[in-house]
């Protein structure tokens, strides 16, 4: 009997869960007891890659130990038939490509033929000698593990030579037990709307993560019609906490909202890319009163400007219930609305405080906090209606903000606004505009007055001592052709005489991005000051500087050379 408490199999397996493959292999060779505990862990997570994979015969032999199997590729005719041996899989990642290989031309079988050896059983009985058998093989594998699978990911983007997944394949996924918590489908392969909705209906009551990206719906029809058929059956309440729906075509956003998004009362994160051609952006969002009391992160983006307008966004944001004070205090933490029609109505929802009804049908009131009090990340780049004043409001109203990305902020709004309270900000990606035309009325301001305000901007930035990234590049609202280019917009002079030395407090700065289409007036003296304070003296060294660094080409080359000599990455611009 071994009295060493550390040799207990339970303890050894816990220790083994923190070790890498090489360390596990070494430990398994210490003694038989350690081999018994550590050897199964070596085979617990298997990844099949094109260049580096465990020998197939060993995979076949140790299939009973495998709990996680990931295919980075699938080679026809050379994959062992594991569908019967694998019966305890918890995580399965299916491949993004299928390679055609003829058994007679493989180096392994040529070598076997030259030595008159028999073909290994696991190769001669491979189930996938052609593409039509791939999905049947995966179907059998999923059905064999329906009771144990917890994570299933289809890393799609299959080659054009691959066949489409069969209905039996999708049915096998739908038949997985309640232990399945994560389903990710990333592919450019087409799927019928009815099949996709069948997957949703059969799995939404036990899934925590539902991620569908890049699918084109094969057949037409309406989600509302499918939903009406569901209503005739027993309705399941979704348990989904993390929902991602991106790159859909030919599915109306309103139907997606009503059928898949609004019913998920337990949502914590929502990622929704609305880029649907052939549909009007005018769609109703007032038809459902449901709230998302646990929602913390919203990412609603569009590559086509105003695909979702301000009113629609405001209606969606209003359903992210802001919880009251005390233990239930909370609100949105992350908000990404790139390329949408976000504007004043949405801002009003985010800034609102006071009380509201707990239910659309009751008069009971509850305290409401401003989302500005809880936001840590905000991205409103390429939003036409998010103006300079609104950006200034965020900086002066969001005390826990860590990252901000917006089109621009005008120097006059900084001077007239309240002090910035986001002192923990780590990432800044906002163009600072000092043009003489300010505001919607294009009020003209003298250039001398604007230049006199530049030291004030540097003082504001100097208070953001946690900054790691400063990006001053201009990101025009969409559509771009209706706005000035970056070469027409004046910005800060990056010079000591304008107050640059106030930024000596930014000791954690790593990345600096200047305006690419214009020069910010940097001089060699400014570059020397930056090197002295952010490279030589700083506890954290500046890593990269991008953009135009000087007014003249010769000066820009000289400044770039100075940074490179001190190990700072400076890309060469044309």
C-alpha positions in Angstrom: 0.0 0.0 0.0 1.3 3.4 -0.9 1.1 5.9 1.9 1.9 8.9 -0.3 -1.3 11.0 -0.6 -0.1 12.6 -3.8 -0.2 9.2 -5.5 -3.9 8.9 -5.3 -5.3 8.6 -8.8 -7.9 11.4 -8.2 -5.1 13.8 -7.1 -2.8 12.8 -10.0 -5.6 13.4 -12.6 -6.3 16.9 -11.1 -2.6 17.7 -11.4 -2.5 16.2 -14.9 -5.3 18.6 -16.1 -2.8 21.5 -15.7 0.1 19.8 -17.7 0.9 19.9 -21.3 1.2 16.9 -23.6 5.0 16.6 -23.2 4.8 16.7 -19.4 2.0 14.2 -19.4 4.1 11.8 -21.5 7.1 12.1 -19.1 4.9 11.6 -16.1 3.3 8.5 -17.6 6.7 6.8 -17.8 7.6 7.2 -14.1 5.8 4.1 -12.9 2.7 1.9 -13.6 0.5 3.8 -11.2 1.4 7.1 -12.8 0.9 5.6 -16.2 -2.6 4.5 -15.2 -3.5 8.1 -14.2 -1.7 10.2 -16.8 -1.8 8.1 -20.0 -5.6 8.7 -20.6 -5.0 12.5 -20.2 -2.5 12.4 -23.1 -5.3 11.3 -25.4 -8.1 13.4 -23.9 -7.7 16.3 -26.4 -6.8 15.3 -30.0 -6.4 17.7 -32.9 -6.1 16.4 -36.5 -4.1 18.8 -38.5 -2.6 18.5 -42.0 1.0 18.8 -40.9 1.1 17.4 -37.4 -1.2 14.8 -35.9 -0.8 11.6 -33.8 -0.5 8.4 -35.8 -3.9 7.2 -37.0 -3.4 3.7 -35.7 -2.7 5.1 -32.2 -5.8 7.3 -32.3 -7.8 4.2 -33.2 -6.3 2.3 -30.4 -6.8 5.0 -27.7 -10.3 6.2 -28.9 -11.9 5.3 -25.6 -9.8 8.0 -23.9 -10.6 10.8 -26.3 -13.0 13.5 -24.9 -12.3 16.3 -27.3 -11.7 15.8 -31.1 -11.0 18.6 -33.5 -10.6 18.2 -37.2 -8.6 21.0 -38.9 -9.0 19.0 -42.1 -10.5 15.8 -43.3 -8.6 13.5 -45.7 -10.8 11.2 -47.7 -9.7 7.6 -47.6 -7.2 8.1 -44.8 -9.3 8.7 -41.8 -9.8 5.8 -39.4 -13.4 4.8 -38.7 -13.9 6.1 -35.1 -17.6 6.4 -35.2 -18.1 3.2 -33.2 -15.1 3.6 -30.9 -15.8 7.2 -29.8 -18.6 7.0 -27.3 -17.6 9.6 -24.6 -16.9 12.7 -26.7 -17.6 16.0 -24.9 -16.3 18.4 -27.5 -16.3 17.9 -31.3 -15.1 20.3 -33.9 -15.8 19.3 -37.5 -13.5 20.3 -40.3 -13.4 23.3 -42.6 -12.0 21.4 -45.6 -12.2 18.0 -47.1 -9.2 16.7 -49.0 -9.5 14.1 -51.8 -6.9 11.3 -51.6 -6.7 8.1 -53.5 -5.8 5.1 -51.4 -3.6 3.7 -54.1 -1.4 6.8 -54.3 -0.7 7.5 -50.7 3.0 7.2 -49.6 2.0 4.9 -46.7 0.2 2.4 -48.9 3.0 2.5 -51.5 5.5 1.6 -48.8 3.2 -1.2 -47.6 3.0 -2.5 -51.1 6.7 -2.5 -51.6 7.1 -4.7 -48.5 4.1 -7.0 -49.3 2.5 -5.9 -46.0 -1.3 -6.1 -45.6 -3.2 -2.8 -45.6 -4.1 -1.8 -42.0 -7.7 -2.6 -41.1 -8.4 1.0 -40.0 -7.5 2.2 -43.5 -9.1 -0.5 -45.6 -12.3 0.0 -43.7 -12.3 3.8 -43.9 -15.9 5.0 -44.3 -15.0 8.0 -46.4 -13.5 7.2 -49.8 -15.7 9.8 -51.4 -17.4 13.0 -50.4 -20.9 11.6 -50.2 -19.9 9.5 -47.2 -18.3 12.3 -45.2 -21.6 13.6 -43.7 -22.9 10.1 -43.1 -19.7 9.4 -41.1 -20.1 12.6 -39.0 -23.8 11.7 -38.5 -22.9 8.4 -37.0 -20.2 9.9 -34.8 -22.6 12.5 -33.4 -25.3 10.0 -32.8 -22.8 7.8 -31.0 -22.1 10.7 -28.6 -25.5 12.4 -28.3 -25.6 11.8 -24.6 -22.2 13.2 -23.8 -21.6 16.1 -26.2 -21.4 19.5 -24.6 -19.7 21.5 -27.3 -20.3 21.0 -31.1 -18.7 23.3 -33.6 -19.0 23.0 -37.4 -16.0 25.1 -38.7 -17.5 25.4 -42.2 -16.2 27.2 -45.3 -16.0 23.8 -47.0 -14.4 23.7 -50.4 -16.6 23.9 -53.5 -16.0 20.2 -54.0 -17.7 19.2 -50.8 -21.3 18.1 -50.7 -23.8 19.8 -48.5 -24.6 18.5 -45.0 -27.5 16.1 -45.1 -30.8 16.5 -43.2 -29.9 13.4 -41.2 -26.7 15.2 -40.0 -28.7 18.2 -38.8 -31.3 15.9 -37.2 -28.5 14.1 -35.3 -27.4 17.4 -33.8 -31.0 18.3 -32.9 -31.3 15.0 -31.1 -28.4 15.6 -28.7 -29.2 15.5 -25.0 -29.6 18.4 -22.7 -25.9 18.2 -21.9 -25.2 20.1 -25.2 -24.4 23.6 -24.1 -22.6 25.2 -27.1 -23.5 25.0 -30.8 -21.4 26.9 -33.3 -22.1 26.7 -37.1 -19.7 28.7 -39.2 -20.0 28.0 -42.9 -20.8 29.4 -46.3 -22.8 26.3 -47.1 -26.5 26.7 -47.7 -29.1 25.4 -45.4 -32.9 25.5 -45.6 -34.7 27.9 -43.3 -36.9 25.2 -42.0 -33.9 23.0 -41.1 -32.2 25.9 -39.3 -35.3 26.7 -37.4 -35.7 23.0 -36.5 -32.2 23.1 -35.0 -33.3 26.2 -33.0 -36.5 24.7 -31.8 -35.0 21.4 -30.7 -31.9 22.8 -28.9 -32.8 26.3 -27.6 -34.2 25.0 -24.3 -30.8 23.6 -23.2 -28.2 25.5 -25.2 -26.3 28.3 -23.5 -24.4 29.5 -26.7 -26.0 29.5 -30.2 -23.6 30.9 -32.8 -24.5 30.9 -36.5 -22.2 32.7 -38.9 -22.1 32.9 -42.7 -25.1 30.9 -43.7 -27.1 31.6 -46.8 -30.6 30.4 -46.5 -31.3 28.0 -49.3 -35.0 28.2 -49.5 -37.4 31.1 -49.1 -40.3 31.3 -46.8 -41.0 33.2 -43.6 -39.9 32.5 -40.1 -43.3 33.7 -38.9 -45.0 30.8 -40.7 -42.6 28.4 -39.0 -43.2 30.1 -35.7 -47.0 29.7 -36.1 -46.5 26.0 -36.6 -44.4 25.9 -33.4 -47.2 27.6 -31.4 -49.5 24.6 -32.2 -46.9 22.5 -30.3 -45.6 22.9 -26.8 -43.5 26.1 -26.6 -40.0 25.8 -25.2 -38.5 28.7 -23.3 -35.0 29.4 -24.6 -32.1 29.1 -22.1 -29.6 30.8 -24.5 -27.3 33.2 -22.8 -24.9 34.0 -25.7 -26.5 34.5 -29.1 -24.6 35.3 -32.3 -26.4 35.7 -35.7 -24.3 37.1 -38.5 -24.1 37.2 -42.3 -27.6 36.0 -43.0 -29.1 36.6 -46.4 -32.8 36.7 -47.3 -34.1 36.5 -43.8 -35.9 39.6 -42.7 -34.4 41.3 -39.6 -37.9 41.7 -38.0 -38.5 38.0 -38.2 -35.1 37.2 -36.7 -35.8 39.6 -33.9 -39.2 38.2 -33.1 -38.5 34.5 -33.5 -34.9 34.1 -32.3 -33.8 37.1 -30.3 -36.7 38.6 -28.2 -37.8 35.3 -26.7 -34.3 34.7 -25.1 -35.0 36.2 -21.7 -31.7 34.9 -20.3 -29.5 36.7 -22.8 -26.2 38.0 -21.6 -24.5 38.7 -24.9 -26.0 39.5 -28.3 -24.1 39.7 -31.6 -26.2 40.5 -34.6 -24.9 41.7 -37.9 -27.8 43.1 -40.0 -26.8 43.3 -43.6 -29.7 41.9 -45.5 -30.1 43.0 -49.1 -33.5 43.4 -50.8 -35.3 44.5 -47.7 -36.3 47.9 -46.5 -34.6 49.1 -43.3 -38.0 50.3 -42.0 -39.2 47.5 -39.7 -41.2 47.6 -36.6 -39.7 47.0 -33.2 -42.6 47.9 -31.0 -44.5 44.6 -31.2 -43.0 42.7 -28.3 -42.6 43.8 -24.7 -40.0 41.3 -23.6 -36.9 42.4 -21.6 -33.4 41.0 -21.2 -32.7 41.6 -17.5 -29.2 39.9 -17.7 -28.0 41.5 -20.9 -24.5 42.9 -20.6 -23.1 43.1 -24.2 -24.7 44.2 -27.4 -23.1 44.1 -30.8 -25.4 45.2 -33.6 -23.4 46.2 -36.7 -24.0 46.8 -40.4 -21.8 47.3 -43.4 -24.5 49.2 -45.1 -25.1 52.5 -43.3 -28.5 52.9 -41.6 -29.6 49.4 -42.3 -31.0 49.8 -38.7 -32.1 53.3 -38.0 -32.0 55.3 -34.8 -35.6 54.6 -33.7 -35.2 50.8 -34.2 -32.0 50.8 -32.2 -33.6 52.8 -29.4 -36.4 50.3 -29.2 -34.0 47.4 -29.0 -31.7 49.1 -26.4 -34.7 49.9 -24.3 -35.3 46.2 -23.8 -31.9 45.8 -22.1 -33.3 46.4 -18.6 -31.1 48.5 -16.4 -31.2 47.0 -12.9 -31.6 48.9 -9.7 -29.2 49.7 -6.9 -27.6 47.4 -4.4 -26.9 43.8 -5.3 -28.9 44.0 -8.5 -27.0 47.0 -9.8 -25.9 46.5 -13.4 -26.4 47.5 -17.0 -24.8 47.3 -20.4 -21.0 46.7 -20.2 -20.2 46.5 -23.9 -21.9 48.3 -26.8 -20.8 48.0 -30.5 -23.1 49.8 -33.0 -20.7 50.2 -36.0 -22.2 51.4 -39.2 -25.8 51.7 -37.9 -28.1 54.7 -37.7 -27.4 55.2 -34.0 -28.3 58.8 -33.0 -30.0 60.9 -30.4 -32.9 58.5 -29.7 -30.5 55.7 -28.8 -28.4 58.1 -26.7 -31.5 59.0 -24.8 -32.1 55.4 -23.8 -28.4 55.0 -22.7 -28.4 58.1 -20.6 -31.9 57.8 -19.1 -32.2 57.5 -15.3 -35.2 57.5 -13.0 -38.0 54.8 -12.8 -39.9 52.6 -15.2 -42.5 49.9 -15.2 -41.4 46.4 -14.4 -43.9 45.0 -16.9 -45.7 46.4 -19.9 -49.0 45.5 -18.3 -48.4 46.7 -14.7 -47.9 50.0 -13.0 -45.2 48.8 -10.6 -42.1 51.0 -10.8 -38.4 50.1 -10.4 -35.3 52.3 -10.2 -33.4 52.6 -13.5 -29.7 53.4 -13.8 -28.0 55.0 -16.8 -26.1 52.6 -19.0 -23.4 55.2 -19.0 -22.6 54.3 -15.4 -21.7 50.7 -16.4 -20.3 50.9 -20.0 -16.7 49.7 -20.3 -16.5 49.4 -24.1 -18.2 51.6 -26.8 -17.7 51.5 -30.5 -19.8 53.9 -32.7 -17.5 54.3 -35.6 -19.1 55.0 -39.1 -22.3 56.2 -37.4 -23.5 59.3 -39.2 -25.6 60.7 -36.4 -23.2 60.3 -33.5 -21.8 63.8 -33.3 -19.0 65.4 -31.4 -21.2 66.6 -28.5 -22.4 63.0 -28.0 -18.8 61.7 -27.8 -17.9 64.4 -25.3 -20.9 63.3 -23.2 -19.7 59.8 -23.1 -16.2 60.9 -21.9 -17.7 63.0 -19.2 -20.4 60.5 -18.1 -18.9 57.0 -18.2 -16.6 56.5 -15.1 -15.7 52.9 -15.9 -15.1 53.2 -19.6 -12.0 51.3 -20.8 -12.3 51.6 -24.6 -13.9 54.1 -26.9 -14.0 54.2 -30.7 -15.9 57.0 -32.5 -15.6 59.1 -35.6 -14.5 62.4 -34.2 -14.7 65.0 -31.4 -14.3 68.7 -32.0 -11.9 70.7 -29.9 -14.6 73.3 -29.0 -16.8 70.6 -27.5 -13.9 69.4 -25.4 -13.4 72.9 -24.1 -17.0 73.6 -23.4 -17.9 70.2 -22.0 -17.5 68.8 -18.5 -14.2 67.2 -17.4 -13.6 63.6 -18.5 -14.4 61.0 -15.8 -13.1 57.9 -17.7 -9.7 58.0 -15.9 -9.2 54.2 -16.4 -9.5 54.4 -20.2 -7.0 52.1 -21.9 -7.9 52.5 -25.6 -8.7 55.7 -27.5 -9.7 55.6 -31.1 -11.2 59.1 -31.9 -10.1 61.7 -34.4 -9.7 65.2 -32.7 -11.0 67.8 -35.1 -9.8 71.4 -34.9 -11.3 72.6 -38.2 -12.7 76.2 -38.2 -16.2 74.9 -39.2 -17.9 73.6 -36.1 -21.4 72.0 -35.6 -24.3 71.5 -37.9 -24.6 75.2 -38.5 -20.9 75.2 -39.7 -20.1 78.1 -37.4 -16.8 79.6 -38.4 -14.1 79.9 -35.6 -10.8 81.7 -35.9 -7.8 79.4 -36.3 -5.8 81.2 -33.7 -8.5 80.5 -31.1 -8.5 76.8 -31.9 -4.7 76.6 -31.7 -4.9 78.3 -28.2 -7.1 75.4 -27.1 -4.7 72.6 -28.1 -2.9 72.6 -24.7 -6.3 72.0 -23.0 -6.8 68.9 -25.1 -3.3 67.6 -24.1 -4.2 68.2 -20.5 -7.4 66.2 -20.8 -5.5 63.3 -22.4 -2.7 63.5 -19.8 -5.3 62.6 -17.1 -5.9 59.3 -18.8 -2.9 57.7 -17.3 -4.0 54.1 -18.0 -3.9 54.6 -21.8 -2.2 51.9 -23.8 -3.4 52.8 -27.3 -3.9 56.2 -28.8 -5.4 56.3 -32.3 -6.1 59.6 -33.9 -6.9 58.3 -37.4 -10.1 59.6 -39.0 -12.9 57.1 -39.5 -15.6 58.8 -41.7 -19.2 58.0 -41.3 -20.9 55.9 -44.0 -21.5 56.7 -46.8 -18.0 58.1 -47.0 -18.4 60.1 -50.2 -20.6 62.6 -48.4 -17.9 63.6 -46.0 -14.5 65.3 -46.0 -11.4 63.2 -46.5 -8.8 63.1 -43.8 -6.5 65.2 -45.9 -9.0 68.1 -45.6 -9.4 68.0 -41.8 -6.9 69.7 -39.5 -6.1 68.1 -36.3 -3.7 68.4 -33.3 -0.2 69.7 -33.9 2.0 67.0 -32.3 4.6 69.5 -31.0 6.0 70.5 -27.7 5.0 74.1 -28.1 1.3 73.0 -28.3 1.5 71.2 -24.9 2.7 67.7 -26.0 5.0 67.5 -22.9 1.9 67.2 -20.7 1.6 63.6 -22.0 4.6 62.5 -19.9 2.1 61.0 -17.5 1.1 58.3 -20.1 3.8 55.8 -19.0 1.8 52.7 -20.1 1.4 53.8 -23.7 2.2 50.9 -26.2 0.7 51.9 -29.5 0.3 55.3 -31.2 -1.6 55.8 -34.5 -1.5 59.1 -36.2 -3.6 60.4 -39.1 -2.7 58.5 -42.2 -4.0 60.9 -44.8 -2.5 64.1 -43.2 0.5 65.1 -41.3 0.2 66.1 -37.6 3.1 68.5 -37.6 5.5 66.2 -35.7 9.1 67.5 -35.6 12.4 65.7 -34.7 12.3 67.4 -31.3 8.9 65.9 -30.7 10.1 62.5 -31.7 13.2 62.8 -29.4 10.9 63.7 -26.5 8.7 60.7 -27.2 11.7 58.3 -27.3 13.0 59.8 -24.1 9.8 59.5 -22.1 8.0 56.5 -23.6 10.9 54.3 -24.7 14.0 55.0 -22.6 12.4 56.1 -19.2 9.0 54.4 -19.4 8.4 51.2 -17.4 6.4 49.9 -20.4 8.1 50.7 -23.7 6.3 52.1 -26.7 6.0 49.3 -29.3 4.6 50.9 -32.5 4.0 54.2 -34.1 1.9 54.4 -37.3 0.7 57.1 -39.7 2.3 60.2 -41.2 5.0 61.4 -38.8 6.2 64.7 -40.4 5.1 67.4 -42.7 7.8 66.7 -45.3 8.9 63.3 -46.7 12.5 63.8 -45.7 11.5 64.7 -42.1 9.2 61.7 -42.0 12.0 59.3 -43.0 14.3 60.8 -40.4 11.8 60.4 -37.6 10.9 56.9 -38.7 14.6 56.0 -38.6 14.9 57.4 -35.0 12.1 55.2 -33.8 13.4 52.1 -35.5 16.8 52.5 -34.0 15.2 52.3 -30.5 13.2 49.2 -31.3 9.9 50.9 -32.1 7.9 49.4 -35.1 7.2 52.0 -37.7 5.6 50.8 -41.0 6.8 52.4 -44.2 4.0 54.3 -45.9 3.9 55.0 -49.6 
